């Protein structure tokens, strides 16, 4: 044992690992198109969060990604239906399929919508030994009816961290969204549109960089110490 480790009496040296650059080298890089799930937070007939999400989907598709957009219509409130409800199953299967996600919500009363939160609340922190969102990339966006705000994207960032996602630095906030889309529902050319391009470009880059390294990047000393049984029990406290 080195003198340095001897000076760390509370450390379990058998489980202590020194991060190495060599462990970040991808030995067998994925060759399939990056897979993205996009969620939006409104059920309105003309939903600007949906329109912004569809613009993001077009951009990711143009960059070579495989994209699926979840429609929250008929998704029950969390805990108001069993886990085998068709919409819940659809959402969870899409989360498992994805390698990255985009969350886009309207800002309502200074916060994300209940529809947005309900979708995230239906995603389990753990499914058996698998964490559905851990290590996946995430981009956050919001639309608002008034002046520009970042309340909702800030909340989404907190949730992304809680879900152990790799939330990219860039984000999109579109104020007065009713002015930013034409009658056909397409986003007009503007600095706000350019920012959406920036965000999707960054999301694609981070996903390509990390999708084969998620398990290593999110490996934790504290959980290596914890038994698998105890870890599963702690993460599955879904009736609190």
C-alpha positions in Angstrom: 0.0 0.0 0.0 1.4 3.4 -0.9 2.0 6.1 1.7 -0.7 8.2 0.1 -3.3 5.5 0.6 -2.1 4.8 4.2 -3.1 8.4 4.9 -6.7 7.7 3.9 -7.9 5.4 6.7 -11.6 5.6 5.8 -11.0 4.5 2.2 -11.7 0.9 1.1 -8.5 0.5 -1.0 -9.9 -2.7 -2.6 -12.6 -0.7 -4.2 -10.7 2.5 -4.9 -9.9 3.1 -8.5 -7.7 5.8 -10.1 -9.4 7.3 -13.2 -7.2 6.7 -16.2 -7.3 8.3 -19.6 -6.8 4.9 -21.2 -10.2 3.8 -19.8 -11.8 6.6 -21.9 -10.5 5.1 -25.2 -13.4 3.5 -27.0 -12.4 -0.1 -27.8 -15.4 -0.9 -30.0 -17.2 2.3 -31.0 -20.9 2.0 -31.9 -21.5 2.4 -35.6 -25.3 2.8 -35.6 -27.0 6.1 -35.8 -27.4 7.9 -32.4 -30.8 7.3 -31.0 -32.8 10.2 -29.5 -36.1 10.4 -27.6 -37.8 13.8 -27.6 -40.4 14.8 -25.0 -42.6 18.0 -25.0 -44.9 19.3 -22.3 -48.2 20.5 -23.8 -51.4 19.0 -25.2 -52.6 22.1 -26.9 -53.7 21.8 -30.5 -51.1 24.4 -31.5 -48.4 23.5 -28.9 -45.2 25.6 -29.3 -43.2 23.2 -27.2 -44.3 20.5 -29.7 -43.4 22.7 -32.7 -40.0 23.5 -31.2 -39.5 19.8 -30.5 -40.3 18.9 -34.1 -37.8 21.4 -35.3 -35.2 19.8 -33.1 -36.2 16.4 -34.5 -35.6 17.6 -38.0 -32.2 18.9 -37.2 -31.1 15.8 -35.4 -32.4 13.7 -38.3 -30.4 15.9 -40.8 -27.3 15.2 -38.6 -27.7 11.5 -39.1 -29.6 10.5 -35.9 -32.6 8.2 -35.4 -35.3 10.2 -33.7 -38.6 9.3 -31.9 -41.0 11.9 -30.5 -43.3 10.8 -27.6 -46.9 12.0 -27.7 -48.0 12.5 -24.0 -51.7 12.4 -25.0 -53.4 9.8 -22.7 -50.4 9.3 -20.5 -52.0 8.9 -17.0 -50.8 10.9 -13.9 -48.0 9.2 -12.0 -49.3 6.4 -9.7 -52.8 6.7 -11.2 -52.4 3.7 -13.4 -50.3 0.5 -13.3 -46.9 0.2 -14.8 -48.3 -1.9 -17.7 -50.5 0.9 -18.9 -49.9 1.1 -22.7 -48.7 4.7 -22.7 -46.4 4.1 -19.7 -44.9 1.0 -21.4 -44.4 3.0 -24.6 -42.6 5.8 -22.8 -40.4 3.4 -20.8 -39.5 1.3 -23.8 -38.5 4.5 -25.7 -36.3 5.6 -22.8 -34.5 2.3 -22.8 -34.1 2.4 -26.6 -32.6 6.0 -26.5 -29.0 7.1 -26.1 -29.9 10.7 -25.6 -33.0 12.8 -24.9 -34.4 16.3 -25.5 -36.9 17.7 -23.0 -38.9 20.8 -24.1 -41.5 22.4 -21.9 -43.6 25.5 -21.9 -43.0 27.8 -18.9 -46.3 28.0 -16.9 -46.5 29.9 -13.6 -42.7 30.2 -13.6 -42.2 26.4 -13.9 -42.3 23.5 -16.2 -45.8 22.1 -16.9 -47.4 19.2 -15.1 -47.5 17.3 -18.4 -43.7 17.6 -18.7 -43.1 16.5 -15.1 -45.5 13.6 -15.4 -43.5 12.1 -18.2 -40.3 12.4 -16.3 -42.0 11.0 -13.1 -43.0 7.9 -15.1 -39.4 7.1 -15.9 -38.0 4.9 -13.2 -34.7 5.6 -11.6 -34.0 1.9 -11.6 -35.5 -1.1 -13.4 -34.0 -4.1 -11.8 -30.3 -3.8 -12.2 -30.6 -1.2 -15.0 -30.9 2.5 -14.6 -32.8 3.6 -17.7 -31.4 7.2 -17.9 -28.0 6.9 -16.3 -25.2 8.0 -18.7 -27.6 9.2 -21.5 -27.1 12.7 -22.8 -29.8 15.4 -22.4 -30.6 18.8 -24.0 -33.2 21.1 -22.4 -35.4 23.7 -24.0 -38.4 25.9 -23.1 -40.9 28.2 -24.7 -42.7 31.0 -23.0 -45.5 33.5 -23.9 -43.7 36.5 -22.4 -40.1 37.7 -22.1 -37.2 35.3 -22.1 -36.9 33.2 -19.0 -34.8 30.3 -17.8 -36.9 29.0 -14.9 -38.1 25.9 -16.7 -34.8 24.9 -18.3 -33.1 25.3 -14.9 -35.7 22.9 -13.4 -35.1 20.5 -16.2 -31.4 20.6 -15.5 -32.0 19.6 -11.8 -34.2 16.7 -12.9 -31.5 15.6 -15.5 -28.9 15.6 -12.8 -31.3 13.6 -10.5 -31.8 11.1 -13.3 -28.0 10.9 -13.7 -28.0 12.2 -17.2 -25.2 14.0 -18.9 -26.9 17.3 -19.5 -25.1 19.4 -22.2 -24.0 23.0 -21.4 -26.0 24.7 -24.1 -29.8 25.2 -23.9 -32.7 26.9 -25.8 -35.2 29.4 -24.4 -37.7 30.9 -26.9 -39.7 33.9 -25.6 -42.9 35.1 -27.2 -43.1 31.8 -29.0 -46.3 32.7 -30.8 -44.2 35.1 -32.9 -41.5 32.6 -33.7 -43.5 30.1 -35.8 -45.3 30.5 -39.1 -48.9 29.3 -39.9 -47.5 26.0 -41.0 -45.9 25.5 -37.6 -42.3 25.9 -38.8 -39.9 28.0 -36.8 -38.9 31.3 -38.5 -35.3 32.3 -39.2 -33.9 34.1 -36.1 -31.2 34.0 -33.5 -33.5 31.7 -31.5 -33.6 29.2 -34.4 -29.8 29.4 -34.6 -29.5 28.6 -30.9 -31.6 25.5 -31.5 -29.2 24.4 -34.2 -26.3 25.0 -31.8 -28.0 22.9 -29.1 -28.8 20.0 -31.3 -25.3 20.1 -32.8 -23.8 20.0 -29.3 -26.1 17.2 -28.2 -25.0 15.1 -31.1 -21.4 15.7 -30.4 -21.7 14.8 -26.7 -23.7 11.7 -27.5 -21.1 10.5 -30.0 -18.4 11.2 -27.5 -20.0 9.5 -24.5 -22.5 6.8 -25.6 -20.0 4.0 -25.4 -18.5 5.2 -22.1 -21.7 5.8 -20.0 -21.1 2.9 -17.6 -17.5 4.0 -16.9 -18.3 7.7 -16.6 -21.1 7.0 -14.1 -19.3 4.3 -12.1 -19.1 5.4 -8.4 -16.9 4.3 -5.5 -19.8 4.5 -3.0 -21.9 2.1 -5.1 -19.0 -0.3 -5.5 -19.0 -0.5 -1.7 -22.8 -1.0 -1.5 -24.1 -4.5 -2.1 -26.2 -5.1 -5.2 -29.2 -6.1 -3.1 -29.0 -2.9 -0.9 -28.5 -0.7 -4.0 -31.6 -2.2 -5.7 -33.7 -1.7 -2.5 -32.6 1.9 -2.2 -33.2 2.8 -5.8 -36.6 1.1 -6.0 -38.2 3.2 -3.2 -41.0 4.2 -5.7 -43.9 4.2 -3.2 -42.6 7.1 -1.0 
